[in-house]
Amino acid sequence: MKILLAPSEAKTHGGYENFSLENLLFTELTPIRKMLLHKYTNILQKNNFDELSTMFGLKKEADIIYHNKDIIHELSMKAIKRYTGVAFDYLGYMSLTENEKEYIDNNVILCSNLFGFLRADNMIPEYRLKQGATIGDLKPEKLYKEQSHLMEEYLKDEDILDLRAGFYDKFYKPQKNYTTLKFIKNGKVVSHWAKAYRGVVLRKVALANIKNLEDFMKLSIDNLTIEEMHTKKNRTEIIYTIDN
């Protein structure tokens, strides 16, 4: 089973290895990644406040200056450690055992707004790019969607648990059967807590070393109760109620 996970705009600083585009998942994407990085770097070098503010999704000059650097020559770290949003906080990767970390490294696929499809253990530098932002005249989601056949081939023999936000369908939407989750609290679909519980679910999946969706359906997750399930075409949605 492979788990699809969205990135976060917040990132961990630093790194410990030189960055190499060629070591990322799908070497076939290297030309696209180079094109995007070239355009991204050119925008950084122009140092236009309004353009950087839009691309980064930031308004404070100090924050924009901090992110205005040549990321190609920055040190890298595992993508799963680089991202620090709510889901990643609740996953708590660093507190997992080595076997549990290996499960995450091998089975989680992230969808970076800049680098496209990544394994959790792919080494990436710190960068900033607002979800949905263009890089000059380039739309990353369009460029990567055109190469989504790579994901279809990669996942052809796998069950798919999709923990991404809906926006990332613009990068890749499975053509085979897949499962998504929705979280409801006090009768309302939640947003912030959805991010948190995606992390909770992923951690539980790693702890239990889940191999397929059949085993996932048997998994008991604290504070979550399956309310109902809906299947439409190739998409199955599990609706959880958050108990407290």
TILUM-134295 format. One record per residue (C-alpha): residue number from 1; x, y, z. Coordinates in Angstrom, 2 decimals. Layout:
N
k,c1,c2,c3
NUM,X,Y,Z
...
This chain:
244
k,c1,c2,c3
1,0.00,0.00,0.00
2,1.21,3.49,-0.84
3,0.03,6.61,0.98
4,-0.25,9.96,-0.81
5,0.43,13.00,1.36
6,0.37,16.74,0.67
7,3.36,18.95,1.61
8,3.26,21.97,3.90
9,4.34,25.54,3.28
10,6.28,25.56,6.57
11,9.72,23.93,6.38
12,12.49,22.83,8.72
13,15.68,24.88,8.33
14,19.08,23.41,7.56
15,20.19,20.12,6.07
16,23.06,17.66,5.96
17,23.61,16.50,2.36
18,24.22,18.21,-0.96
19,21.12,18.44,-3.12
20,20.80,16.44,-6.34
21,17.77,16.63,-8.64
22,18.77,13.35,-10.24
23,18.23,11.47,-6.97
24,14.54,12.37,-6.69
25,11.72,9.97,-7.56
26,11.23,9.64,-11.34
27,14.39,10.76,-13.11
28,12.12,11.33,-16.12
29,10.96,14.51,-14.36
30,14.47,15.99,-14.16
31,14.03,18.26,-17.24
32,10.78,19.69,-15.84
33,12.31,20.18,-12.41
34,15.32,21.95,-13.96
35,13.02,24.23,-15.95
36,11.00,25.15,-12.86
37,14.10,25.66,-10.72
38,15.71,27.83,-13.40
39,12.63,30.06,-13.55
40,12.32,30.04,-9.74
41,15.97,31.09,-9.33
42,15.62,33.87,-11.90
43,12.70,35.29,-9.94
44,14.74,35.17,-6.73
45,17.60,37.02,-8.41
46,15.32,39.78,-9.73
47,14.33,40.39,-6.09
48,11.02,42.07,-6.93
49,9.12,42.37,-3.65
50,5.61,42.04,-5.11
51,6.55,39.05,-7.28
52,8.27,37.27,-4.39
53,5.42,38.08,-2.00
54,2.93,36.46,-4.37
55,5.08,33.41,-5.08
56,5.96,32.83,-1.43
57,2.57,33.76,0.02
58,4.32,36.10,2.47
59,3.86,39.80,3.25
60,6.65,40.67,5.70
61,9.84,41.89,4.05
62,12.03,40.10,6.60
63,10.39,36.75,5.79
64,10.74,37.34,2.07
65,14.43,38.24,2.36
66,15.06,35.07,4.37
67,13.64,32.86,1.62
68,15.36,34.76,-1.19
69,18.35,32.43,-1.66
70,19.78,29.99,-4.18
71,18.16,26.75,-3.00
72,20.07,24.57,-5.47
73,23.21,25.00,-3.38
74,21.48,24.63,-0.01
75,21.90,21.45,2.02
76,19.06,18.92,1.85
77,17.21,16.60,4.22
78,14.48,13.95,3.86
79,11.26,15.45,2.52
80,9.29,13.89,5.39
81,11.53,15.81,7.83
82,11.63,19.01,5.77
83,7.87,19.64,5.99
84,6.60,20.86,9.37
85,2.87,21.49,8.98
86,0.10,20.17,11.21
87,-0.07,16.69,9.63
88,3.69,16.27,10.03
89,3.57,17.39,13.65
90,0.95,14.74,14.42
91,2.87,12.10,12.47
92,5.88,12.71,14.72
93,8.34,11.06,12.35
94,11.37,11.61,14.58
95,9.74,9.73,17.48
96,9.12,6.60,15.40
97,11.33,3.50,15.59
98,13.77,2.80,12.77
99,11.42,0.17,11.31
100,8.48,2.59,11.44
101,10.56,5.33,9.80
102,11.54,2.87,7.09
103,7.85,2.13,6.50
104,7.19,5.87,6.00
105,10.28,6.30,3.81
106,9.26,3.44,1.52
107,5.50,3.92,1.34
108,4.66,7.64,1.55
109,4.58,9.69,-1.66
110,4.57,13.47,-1.26
111,3.49,15.97,-3.90
112,5.73,19.04,-3.75
113,4.51,22.23,-5.41
114,8.04,22.70,-6.75
115,9.59,19.24,-7.15
116,6.48,17.20,-7.96
117,6.22,13.57,-6.84
118,8.66,12.60,-4.07
119,9.32,9.61,-1.90
120,9.31,10.52,1.79
121,13.06,9.84,1.97
122,14.00,11.96,-1.06
123,16.48,14.66,-0.04
124,15.29,18.22,-0.75
125,16.48,21.72,0.21
126,14.42,24.30,2.06
127,12.24,26.32,-0.33
128,9.11,28.44,-0.29
129,6.24,28.28,-2.79
130,2.63,29.06,-2.02
131,0.13,26.34,-2.91
132,-1.29,27.09,-6.35
133,1.23,29.85,-7.13
134,2.76,30.06,-10.58
135,6.52,30.29,-11.11
136,6.64,33.13,-13.59
137,4.41,31.87,-16.39
138,4.75,28.19,-15.40
139,2.07,26.24,-13.56
140,3.77,23.34,-11.72
141,0.55,21.39,-11.24
142,-0.11,21.44,-15.00
143,3.42,20.32,-15.87
144,3.38,17.47,-13.37
145,-0.18,16.41,-14.23
146,1.00,15.84,-17.80
147,3.48,13.30,-16.41
148,1.06,11.56,-14.04
149,1.35,8.35,-16.09
150,4.57,7.84,-14.12
151,2.53,7.60,-10.94
152,0.02,5.25,-12.57
153,2.82,2.87,-13.51
154,4.51,3.21,-10.11
155,1.28,2.44,-8.23
156,-0.21,-0.15,-10.59
157,0.23,-3.05,-8.13
158,-0.44,-1.02,-4.97
159,-3.46,-0.16,-2.87
160,-3.69,3.64,-2.59
161,-4.62,5.62,0.52
162,-4.90,9.27,-0.48
163,-4.41,11.63,2.49
164,-3.89,14.74,0.38
165,-6.04,17.85,0.27
166,-8.26,18.03,-2.80
167,-6.05,20.66,-4.48
168,-3.43,18.01,-5.22
169,-5.74,16.19,-7.62
170,-4.44,18.87,-10.00
171,-1.05,17.13,-9.86
172,-2.28,13.55,-9.92
173,-5.66,11.89,-9.57
174,-5.52,8.08,-9.50
175,-7.18,6.30,-12.38
176,-7.32,3.02,-10.47
177,-9.27,2.37,-7.26
178,-8.20,4.50,-4.32
179,-9.43,5.51,-0.87
180,-9.72,8.94,0.73
181,-10.74,10.09,4.21
182,-13.11,12.79,5.48
183,-13.34,13.92,9.11
184,-16.47,15.27,10.80
185,-16.71,16.88,14.24
186,-20.02,18.00,15.75
187,-21.72,17.34,12.43
188,-19.37,19.56,10.40
189,-16.54,18.71,8.02
190,-13.32,20.00,9.61
191,-10.23,21.55,7.98
192,-7.52,22.08,10.62
193,-8.40,18.86,12.41
194,-8.45,17.03,9.08
195,-4.76,17.89,8.72
196,-4.08,16.72,12.26
197,-5.92,13.44,11.84
198,-4.21,12.71,8.54
199,-1.02,12.75,10.58
200,-2.62,10.63,13.32
201,-3.82,8.08,10.76
202,-0.44,7.93,9.02
203,1.36,7.38,12.32
204,-1.04,4.58,13.26
205,-0.59,2.97,9.84
206,3.20,3.03,10.28
207,3.00,1.63,13.82
208,0.83,-1.25,12.58
209,2.93,-1.81,9.43
210,-0.23,-1.85,7.31
211,0.28,-3.60,3.96
212,-3.09,-3.13,2.24
213,-6.48,-1.44,2.49
214,-8.11,-4.57,3.87
215,-5.84,-4.38,6.91
216,-6.33,-0.62,7.10
217,-10.09,-1.08,7.41
218,-9.51,-3.26,10.49
219,-7.31,-0.66,12.14
220,-8.62,0.95,15.32
221,-7.69,4.64,15.58
222,-8.16,6.52,18.84
223,-10.97,9.11,18.80
224,-12.11,8.15,15.31
225,-15.23,6.18,14.43
226,-16.19,5.20,10.89
227,-19.56,6.86,10.24
228,-20.10,5.70,6.66
229,-18.40,4.94,3.35
230,-19.20,6.09,-0.16
231,-17.87,4.70,-3.43
232,-18.21,6.60,-6.69
233,-16.46,5.20,-9.75
234,-12.92,4.37,-8.57
235,-12.95,6.56,-5.43
236,-13.98,5.28,-2.01
237,-14.41,7.86,0.75
238,-14.33,6.81,4.40
239,-16.11,9.32,6.65
240,-14.84,9.40,10.23
241,-16.48,11.07,13.19
242,-14.02,12.68,15.63
243,-15.27,11.45,19.00
244,-14.03,14.29,21.19
